[in-house]
């Protein structure tokens, strides 16, 4: 971690992991609701759906903070693609379920 960008990646990675843990445990769910009126059951369900992606995203961004280690960069890139793919799939599933 020789650069400021690497430090930002490490800090953002830690922030994503903390956010994932808080969403999975059912805290900070008002961040998910925004201005939409949703029940607490819906928010807890949404938190448990999104938290694995945030956790993987946090670990991958954390690993990308160490660009001198090529293995960390490869694992970070693969984790990033998996997390983004998971988010896209879950958004599509949610859209199709809510349109019924």
C-alpha positions in Angstrom: 0.0 0.0 0.0 2.3 2.7 -1.3 -0.2 5.2 -2.5 -3.0 7.3 -1.3 -5.3 5.4 -3.7 -4.4 2.2 -2.0 -5.2 3.7 1.4 -8.6 4.8 0.1 -9.3 1.2 -1.2 -8.4 -0.3 2.1 -10.7 2.2 4.0 -13.6 1.7 1.5 -13.2 -2.0 1.8 -13.5 -1.9 5.6 -16.5 0.4 5.3 -18.2 -2.0 2.9 -17.6 -4.9 5.2 -19.0 -3.0 8.2 -22.0 -1.9 6.2 -22.6 -5.6 5.1 -22.4 -6.8 8.7 -24.8 -4.0 9.8 -27.3 -4.8 7.0 -27.2 -8.6 7.8 -27.8 -8.0 11.5 -30.8 -5.9 10.8 -29.3 -2.5 11.8 -29.0 0.6 9.6 -31.9 -0.6 7.5 -33.2 3.0 7.0 -30.4 3.4 4.5 -32.1 0.8 2.4 -35.5 2.3 2.5 -34.6 5.9 1.5 -37.9 7.7 1.2 -40.0 4.6 0.4 -42.3 3.4 3.2 -41.4 -0.2 3.7 -42.1 -2.6 6.5 -39.4 -3.7 8.8 -39.8 -7.3 7.5 -39.2 -6.1 3.9 -36.1 -4.1 5.0 -34.6 -7.1 6.9 -35.2 -9.3 3.9 -33.5 -6.7 1.6 -30.6 -6.3 4.0 -30.0 -10.1 4.1 -30.1 -10.2 0.3 -27.7 -7.3 -0.3 -25.2 -8.0 2.5 -23.3 -10.9 0.8 -22.6 -8.7 -2.2 -21.4 -5.9 0.0 -19.2 -8.2 2.0 -17.6 -9.6 -1.2 -17.3 -6.2 -2.6 -15.6 -4.9 0.6 -13.1 -7.7 0.6 -12.3 -7.3 -3.0 -11.8 -3.5 -2.7 -9.7 -4.1 0.4 -7.5 -6.5 -1.6 -7.2 -4.0 -4.4 -5.5 -1.6 -2.0 -2.4 -3.7 -2.2 -1.4 -3.4 -5.9 2.1 -4.8 -5.4 0.7 -8.2 -4.7 -0.6 -9.6 -8.0 -2.5 -12.4 -6.3 -4.5 -9.9 -4.2 -5.2 -7.9 -7.4 -6.5 -11.1 -9.2 -8.7 -12.1 -6.2 -9.9 -8.6 -5.8 -10.9 -8.3 -9.5 -12.7 -11.7 -9.5 -14.5 -10.8 -6.3 -15.5 -7.4 -7.7 -17.0 -9.0 -10.8 -18.8 -11.7 -8.7 -20.3 -9.0 -6.4 -21.5 -6.8 -9.2 -23.0 -9.8 -11.1 -24.8 -10.9 -7.9 -26.2 -7.4 -7.4 -27.4 -7.2 -11.1 -29.0 -10.7 -10.8 -30.8 -9.8 -7.5 -32.1 -6.5 -8.9 -33.5 -8.3 -12.0 -35.1 -10.9 -9.8 -36.6 -8.3 -7.6 -37.9 -6.3 -10.6 -39.6 -9.4 -12.1 -41.1 -10.4 -8.8 -42.5 -6.9 -8.1 -44.0 -6.6 -11.6 -46.3 -9.6 -11.0 
